[in-house]
Amino acid sequence: MVDKMRTAPRKQAEREGARESLYSAIRVRLPTFAILVLRRRAADQKSSVSAVVEALILDEILLDEVERMVKQSPEFKRVAIEWMREAVVRKRR
């Protein structure tokens, strides 16, 4: 008997693989009170700390900065476009 819950459909697996390539992990050192604030915001928003931090960072990134980086790096352009596509899909859900 095959456990159908463990086998993802091909399209879902492809989307998950693409989504994984859009994100990287880094470790940051923050004041304890800041971490507590981030956890509280995540709980209030029924979200994750990563999603809260992502939103805060994206609010600080300026369009002209992104445009400069796109011109300088084909790799940046590729991942930025992929991320934007994924963001549009998430927003529609």
N, CA, C and O atoms as a GROMACS GRO file, in nm:
protein
  372
    1MET      N    1   0.084  -0.118   0.000
    1MET     CA    2   0.000   0.000   0.000
    1MET      C    3   0.089   0.125   0.000
    1MET      O    4   0.186   0.133   0.075
    2VAL      N    5   0.055   0.221  -0.084
    2VAL     CA    6   0.132   0.344  -0.096
    2VAL      C    7   0.071   0.451  -0.008
    2VAL      O    8  -0.050   0.471  -0.007
    3ASP      N    9   0.156   0.520   0.067
    3ASP     CA   10   0.111   0.630   0.150
    3ASP      C   11   0.097   0.753   0.062
    3ASP      O   12   0.195   0.822   0.033
    4LYS      N   13  -0.027   0.781   0.019
    4LYS     CA   14  -0.051   0.892  -0.074
    4LYS      C   15  -0.026   1.027  -0.010
    4LYS      O   16  -0.001   1.125  -0.081
    5MET      N   17  -0.031   1.036   0.121
    5MET     CA   18  -0.005   1.163   0.188
    5MET      C   19   0.143   1.201   0.178
    5MET      O   20   0.177   1.319   0.185
    6ARG      N   21   0.230   1.102   0.163
    6ARG     CA   22   0.374   1.130   0.158
    6ARG      C   23   0.421   1.159   0.016
    6ARG      O   24   0.531   1.212  -0.002
    7THR      N   25   0.342   1.127  -0.084
    7THR     CA   26   0.382   1.146  -0.223
    7THR      C   27   0.314   1.271  -0.277
    7THR      O   28   0.193   1.272  -0.297
    8ALA      N   29   0.392   1.376  -0.301
    8ALA     CA   30   0.336   1.500  -0.353
    8ALA      C   31   0.318   1.488  -0.503
    8ALA      O   32   0.401   1.428  -0.571
    9PRO      N   33   0.211   1.545  -0.557
    9PRO     CA   34   0.196   1.550  -0.702
    9PRO      C   35   0.313   1.625  -0.765
    9PRO      O   36   0.374   1.711  -0.702
   10ARG      N   37   0.344   1.590  -0.889
   10ARG     CA   38   0.462   1.648  -0.957
   10ARG      C   39   0.462   1.800  -0.955
   10ARG      O   40   0.564   1.862  -0.923
   11LYS      N   41   0.349   1.863  -0.990
   11LYS     CA   42   0.346   2.010  -0.995
   11LYS      C   43   0.369   2.070  -0.857
   11LYS      O   44   0.439   2.170  -0.844
   12GLN      N   45   0.312   2.010  -0.754
   12GLN     CA   46   0.333   2.062  -0.620
   12GLN      C   47   0.480   2.046  -0.582
   12GLN      O   48   0.538   2.137  -0.522
   13ALA      N   49   0.540   1.935  -0.615
   13ALA     CA   50   0.682   1.913  -0.584
   13ALA      C   51   0.769   2.014  -0.659
   13ALA      O   52   0.866   2.065  -0.603
   14GLU      N   53   0.735   2.042  -0.784
   14GLU     CA   54   0.812   2.141  -0.861
   14GLU      C   55   0.800   2.279  -0.799
   14GLU      O   56   0.899   2.352  -0.790
   15ARG      N   57   0.678   2.317  -0.757
   15ARG     CA   58   0.659   2.447  -0.694
   15ARG      C   59   0.738   2.456  -0.564
   15ARG      O   60   0.801   2.558  -0.535
   16GLU      N   61   0.734   2.348  -0.485
   16GLU     CA   62   0.808   2.348  -0.359
   16GLU      C   63   0.957   2.358  -0.384
   16GLU      O   64   1.027   2.428  -0.310
   17GLY      N   65   1.008   2.291  -0.486
   17GLY     CA   66   1.150   2.300  -0.520
   17GLY      C   67   1.188   2.440  -0.563
   17GLY      O   68   1.292   2.491  -0.524
   18ALA      N   69   1.103   2.502  -0.644
   18ALA     CA   70   1.129   2.639  -0.690
   18ALA      C   71   1.125   2.734  -0.572
   18ALA      O   72   1.208   2.825  -0.561
   19ARG      N   73   1.029   2.715  -0.482
   19ARG     CA   74   1.016   2.802  -0.365
   19ARG      C   75   1.140   2.791  -0.277
   19ARG      O   76   1.188   2.892  -0.225
   20GLU      N   77   1.192   2.671  -0.261
   20GLU     CA   78   1.311   2.653  -0.179
   20GLU      C   79   1.430   2.727  -0.238
   20GLU      O   80   1.514   2.778  -0.163
   21SER      N   81   1.440   2.734  -0.370
   21SER     CA   82   1.554   2.803  -0.430
   21SER      C   83   1.542   2.954  -0.417
   21SER      O   84   1.638   3.026  -0.442
   22LEU      N   85   1.425   3.004  -0.379
   22LEU     CA   86   1.404   3.148  -0.363
   22LEU      C   87   1.453   3.198  -0.228
   22LEU      O   88   1.471   3.318  -0.209
   23TYR      N   89   1.473   3.109  -0.135
   23TYR     CA   90   1.509   3.148   0.001
   23TYR      C   91   1.642   3.087   0.041
   23TYR      O   92   1.677   2.976   0.000
   24SER      N   93   1.715   3.160   0.122
   24SER     CA   94   1.839   3.113   0.182
   24SER      C   95   1.830   3.138   0.331
   24SER      O   96   1.754   3.224   0.376
   25ALA      N   97   1.907   3.065   0.405
   25ALA     CA   98   1.907   3.082   0.550
   25ALA      C   99   2.033   3.155   0.594
   25ALA      O  100   2.143   3.127   0.546
   26ILE      N  101   2.015   3.248   0.685
   26ILE     CA  102   2.128   3.313   0.750
   26ILE      C  103   2.098   3.316   0.899
   26ILE      O  104   1.984   3.305   0.942
   27ARG      N  105   2.200   3.332   0.973
   27ARG     CA  106   2.183   3.342   1.118
   27ARG      C  107   2.219   3.484   1.159
   27ARG      O  108   2.324   3.536   1.122
   28VAL      N  109   2.131   3.547   1.234
   28VAL     CA  110   2.157   3.683   1.279
   28VAL      C  111   2.150   3.688   1.431
   28VAL      O  112   2.080   3.609   1.495
   29ARG      N  113   2.223   3.779   1.487
   29ARG     CA  114   2.223   3.799   1.632
   29ARG      C  115   2.144   3.927   1.659
   29ARG      O  116   2.180   4.035   1.611
   30LEU      N  117   2.038   3.914   1.737
   30LEU     CA  118   1.951   4.027   1.769
   30LEU      C  119   1.933   4.038   1.920
   30LEU      O  120   1.949   3.940   1.992
   31PRO      N  121   1.901   4.158   1.967
   31PRO     CA  122   1.870   4.172   2.110
   31PRO      C  123   1.748   4.087   2.146
   31PRO      O  124   1.656   4.070   2.065
   32THR      N  125   1.749   4.034   2.264
   32THR     CA  126   1.639   3.946   2.309
   32THR      C  127   1.504   4.015   2.298
   32THR      O  128   1.406   3.952   2.256
   33PHE      N  129   1.496   4.144   2.334
   33PHE     CA  130   1.366   4.211   2.326
   33PHE      C  131   1.315   4.216   2.182
   33PHE      O  132   1.195   4.208   2.159
   34ALA      N  133   1.407   4.230   2.084
   34ALA     CA  134   1.367   4.235   1.943
   34ALA      C  135   1.310   4.100   1.900
   34ALA      O  136   1.212   4.094   1.826
   35ILE      N  137   1.371   3.994   1.945
   35ILE     CA  138   1.321   3.860   1.912
   35ILE      C  139   1.183   3.840   1.973
   35ILE      O  140   1.095   3.782   1.909
   36LEU      N  141   1.165   3.887   2.095
   36LEU     CA  142   1.033   3.875   2.159
   36LEU      C  143   0.927   3.953   2.082
   36LEU      O  144   0.814   3.906   2.067
   37VAL      N  145   0.963   4.072   2.034
   37VAL     CA  146   0.870   4.153   1.954
   37VAL      C  147   0.836   4.079   1.824
   37VAL      O  148   0.719   4.071   1.786
   38LEU      N  149   0.938   4.024   1.758
   38LEU     CA  150   0.913   3.951   1.633
   38LEU      C  151   0.823   3.831   1.655
   38LEU      O  152   0.733   3.805   1.574
   39ARG      N  153   0.845   3.758   1.762
   39ARG     CA  154   0.760   3.642   1.793
   39ARG      C  155   0.617   3.685   1.822
   39ARG      O  156   0.523   3.618   1.780
   40ARG      N  157   0.600   3.796   1.893
   40ARG     CA  158   0.466   3.846   1.923
   40ARG      C  159   0.395   3.887   1.794
   40ARG      O  160   0.278   3.854   1.774
   41ARG      N  161   0.466   3.960   1.707
   41ARG     CA  162   0.406   4.001   1.579
   41ARG      C  163   0.366   3.879   1.497
   41ARG      O  164   0.259   3.876   1.436
   42ALA      N  165   0.452   3.780   1.495
   42ALA     CA  166   0.423   3.658   1.419
   42ALA      C  167   0.297   3.591   1.474
   42ALA      O  168   0.210   3.548   1.397
   43ALA      N  169   0.287   3.581   1.605
   43ALA     CA  170   0.169   3.520   1.666
   43ALA      C  171   0.044   3.601   1.635
   43ALA      O  172  -0.061   3.545   1.601
   44ASP      N  173   0.054   3.734   1.647
   44ASP     CA  174  -0.062   3.820   1.619
   44ASP      C  175  -0.107   3.809   1.474
   44ASP      O  176  -0.227   3.816   1.445
   45GLN      N  177  -0.010   3.791   1.383
   45GLN     CA  178  -0.041   3.783   1.240
   45GLN      C  179  -0.068   3.640   1.194
   45GLN      O  180  -0.094   3.615   1.076
   46LYS      N  181  -0.060   3.544   1.289
   46LYS     CA  182  -0.074   3.402   1.256
   46LYS      C  183   0.023   3.367   1.143
   46LYS      O  184  -0.014   3.307   1.041
   47SER      N  185   0.146   3.405   1.164
   47SER     CA  186   0.250   3.391   1.064
   47SER      C  187   0.375   3.337   1.133
   47SER      O  188   0.371   3.292   1.247
   48SER      N  189   0.485   3.342   1.061
   48SER     CA  190   0.613   3.298   1.118
   48SER      C  191   0.703   3.420   1.140
   48SER      O  192   0.681   3.527   1.083
   49VAL      N  193   0.802   3.402   1.224
   49VAL     CA  194   0.900   3.508   1.246
   49VAL      C  195   0.968   3.541   1.114
   49VAL      O  196   0.993   3.658   1.084
   50SER      N  197   0.999   3.439   1.035
   50SER     CA  198   1.063   3.463   0.905
   50SER      C  199   0.977   3.552   0.815
   50SER      O  200   1.029   3.641   0.749
   51ALA      N  201   0.846   3.528   0.814
   51ALA     CA  202   0.757   3.610   0.731
   51ALA      C  203   0.753   3.755   0.781
   51ALA      O  204   0.748   3.848   0.700
   52VAL      N  205   0.756   3.773   0.912
   52VAL     CA  206   0.756   3.908   0.968
   52VAL      C  207   0.885   3.980   0.931
   52VAL      O  208   0.882   4.095   0.888
   53VAL      N  209   0.998   3.912   0.947
   53VAL     CA  210   1.128   3.972   0.913
   53VAL      C  211   1.134   4.002   0.763
   53VAL      O  212   1.184   4.108   0.723
   54GLU      N  213   1.085   3.910   0.681
   54GLU     CA  214   1.084   3.932   0.536
   54GLU      C  215   1.006   4.059   0.502
   54GLU      O  216   1.052   4.141   0.423
   55ALA      N  217   0.888   4.076   0.561
   55ALA     CA  218   0.807   4.195   0.532
   55ALA      C  219   0.878   4.322   0.577
   55ALA      O  220   0.876   4.423   0.507
   56LEU      N  221   0.941   4.319   0.693
   56LEU     CA  222   1.014   4.437   0.742
   56LEU      C  223   1.129   4.473   0.649
   56LEU      O  224   1.150   4.590   0.618
   57ILE      N  225   1.203   4.374   0.604
   57ILE     CA  226   1.316   4.399   0.515
   57ILE      C  227   1.268   4.450   0.380
   57ILE      O  228   1.324   4.545   0.325
   58LEU      N  229   1.164   4.388   0.326
   58LEU     CA  230   1.113   4.431   0.195
   58LEU      C  231   1.060   4.574   0.199
   58LEU      O  232   1.067   4.645   0.099
   59ASP      N  233   1.008   4.615   0.314
   59ASP     CA  234   0.963   4.754   0.327
   59ASP      C  235   1.079   4.852   0.317
   59ASP      O  236   1.060   4.968   0.280
   60GLU      N  237   1.199   4.806   0.349
   60GLU     CA  238   1.317   4.893   0.350
   60GLU      C  239   1.394   4.893   0.218
   60GLU      O  240   1.477   4.981   0.195
   61ILE      N  241   1.368   4.796   0.132
   61ILE     CA  242   1.440   4.788   0.004
   61ILE      C  243   1.377   4.885  -0.095
   61ILE      O  244   1.256   4.882  -0.119
   62LEU      N  245   1.460   4.971  -0.151
   62LEU     CA  246   1.411   5.072  -0.245
   62LEU      C  247   1.417   5.019  -0.388
   62LEU      O  248   1.505   4.940  -0.423
   63LEU      N  249   1.322   5.063  -0.470
   63LEU     CA  250   1.313   5.018  -0.608
   63LEU      C  251   1.441   5.049  -0.686
   63LEU      O  252   1.488   4.966  -0.764
   64ASP      N  253   1.498   5.167  -0.665
   64ASP     CA  254   1.619   5.202  -0.740
   64ASP      C  255   1.736   5.111  -0.702
   64ASP      O  256   1.822   5.082  -0.785
   65GLU      N  257   1.738   5.066  -0.578
   65GLU     CA  258   1.841   4.972  -0.534
   65GLU      C  259   1.826   4.838  -0.607
   65GLU      O  260   1.924   4.779  -0.651
   66VAL      N  261   1.703   4.792  -0.618
   66VAL     CA  262   1.676   4.667  -0.689
   66VAL      C  263   1.712   4.682  -0.837
   66VAL      O  264   1.775   4.593  -0.895
   67GLU      N  265   1.673   4.791  -0.897
   67GLU     CA  266   1.704   4.813  -1.039
   67GLU      C  267   1.855   4.813  -1.064
   67GLU      O  268   1.901   4.757  -1.163
   68ARG      N  269   1.930   4.877  -0.975
   68ARG     CA  270   2.077   4.877  -0.989
   68ARG      C  271   2.133   4.736  -0.981
   68ARG      O  272   2.220   4.698  -1.059
   69MET      N  273   2.083   4.660  -0.887
   69MET     CA  274   2.133   4.523  -0.870
   69MET      C  275   2.095   4.434  -0.988
   69MET      O  276   2.173   4.348  -1.028
   70VAL      N  277   1.976   4.454  -1.043
   70VAL     CA  278   1.933   4.377  -1.160
   70VAL      C  279   2.029   4.402  -1.277
   70VAL      O  280   2.065   4.309  -1.349
   71LYS      N  281   2.070   4.526  -1.295
   71LYS     CA  282   2.164   4.560  -1.403
   71LYS      C  283   2.301   4.500  -1.379
   71LYS      O  284   2.371   4.466  -1.474
   72GLN      N  285   2.341   4.487  -1.254
   72GLN     CA  286   2.474   4.439  -1.221
   72GLN      C  287   2.485   4.287  -1.218
   72GLN      O  288   2.593   4.232  -1.238
   73SER      N  289   2.374   4.218  -1.192
   73SER     CA  290   2.384   4.074  -1.169
   73SER      C  291   2.269   3.997  -1.234
   73SER      O  292   2.154   4.012  -1.193
   74PRO      N  293   2.300   3.915  -1.333
   74PRO     CA  294   2.196   3.830  -1.393
   74PRO      C  295   2.136   3.732  -1.291
   74PRO      O  296   2.017   3.701  -1.298
   75GLU      N  297   2.217   3.685  -1.199
   75GLU     CA  298   2.167   3.594  -1.095
   75GLU      C  299   2.066   3.664  -1.005
   75GLU      O  300   1.962   3.607  -0.972
   76PHE      N  301   2.096   3.787  -0.965
   76PHE     CA  302   2.002   3.865  -0.884
   76PHE      C  303   1.872   3.883  -0.960
   76PHE      O  304   1.763   3.867  -0.904
   77LYS      N  305   1.882   3.917  -1.087
   77LYS     CA  306   1.762   3.938  -1.170
   77LYS      C  307   1.677   3.812  -1.172
   77LYS      O  308   1.555   3.820  -1.157
   78ARG      N  309   1.740   3.698  -1.192
   78ARG     CA  310   1.668   3.571  -1.200
   78ARG      C  311   1.593   3.542  -1.069
   78ARG      O  312   1.473   3.512  -1.071
   79VAL      N  313   1.662   3.552  -0.956
   79VAL     CA  314   1.596   3.519  -0.830
   79VAL      C  315   1.493   3.624  -0.791
   79VAL      O  316   1.392   3.591  -0.728
   80ALA      N  317   1.517   3.750  -0.826
   80ALA     CA  318   1.418   3.855  -0.796
   80ALA      C  319   1.289   3.831  -0.873
   80ALA      O  320   1.180   3.844  -0.818
   81ILE      N  321   1.301   3.796  -1.000
   81ILE     CA  322   1.182   3.770  -1.082
   81ILE      C  323   1.109   3.646  -1.030
   81ILE      O  324   0.986   3.646  -1.021
   82GLU      N  325   1.183   3.541  -0.996
   82GLU     CA  326   1.120   3.420  -0.941
   82GLU      C  327   1.047   3.451  -0.811
   82GLU      O  328   0.935   3.404  -0.789
   83TRP      N  329   1.111   3.532  -0.725
   83TRP     CA  330   1.048   3.566  -0.598
   83TRP      C  331   0.919   3.644  -0.621
   83TRP      O  332   0.818   3.620  -0.555
   84MET      N  333   0.923   3.739  -0.715
   84MET     CA  334   0.804   3.820  -0.743
   84MET      C  335   0.690   3.733  -0.794
   84MET      O  336   0.574   3.751  -0.756
   85ARG      N  337   0.723   3.638  -0.881
   85ARG     CA  338   0.620   3.546  -0.930
   85ARG      C  339   0.556   3.470  -0.815
   85ARG      O  340   0.433   3.459  -0.807
   86GLU      N  341   0.638   3.417  -0.728
   86GLU     CA  342   0.588   3.342  -0.612
   86GLU      C  343   0.505   3.432  -0.520
   86GLU      O  344   0.404   3.388  -0.466
   87ALA      N  345   0.548   3.556  -0.503
   87ALA     CA  346   0.474   3.650  -0.417
   87ALA      C  347   0.334   3.676  -0.473
   87ALA      O  348   0.238   3.686  -0.398
   88VAL      N  349   0.323   3.688  -0.604
   88VAL     CA  350   0.193   3.709  -0.668
   88VAL      C  351   0.103   3.588  -0.645
   88VAL      O  352  -0.015   3.604  -0.614
   89VAL      N  353   0.157   3.470  -0.659
   89VAL     CA  354   0.079   3.346  -0.636
   89VAL      C  355   0.032   3.342  -0.492
   89VAL      O  356  -0.084   3.311  -0.466
   90ARG      N  357   0.122   3.371  -0.397
   90ARG     CA  358   0.085   3.371  -0.254
   90ARG      C  359  -0.024   3.473  -0.225
   90ARG      O  360  -0.116   3.445  -0.149
   91LYS      N  361  -0.014   3.590  -0.285
   91LYS     CA  362  -0.112   3.697  -0.260
   91LYS      C  363  -0.251   3.656  -0.309
   91LYS      O  364  -0.351   3.694  -0.248
   92ARG      N  365  -0.258   3.581  -0.417
   92ARG     CA  366  -0.387   3.539  -0.474
   92ARG      C  367  -0.455   3.432  -0.390
   92ARG      O  368  -0.577   3.414  -0.401
   93ARG      N  369  -0.380   3.362  -0.307
   93ARG     CA  370  -0.439   3.254  -0.226
   93ARG      C  371  -0.525   3.307  -0.116
   93ARG      O  372  -0.582   3.229  -0.039
   0.00000   0.00000   0.00000
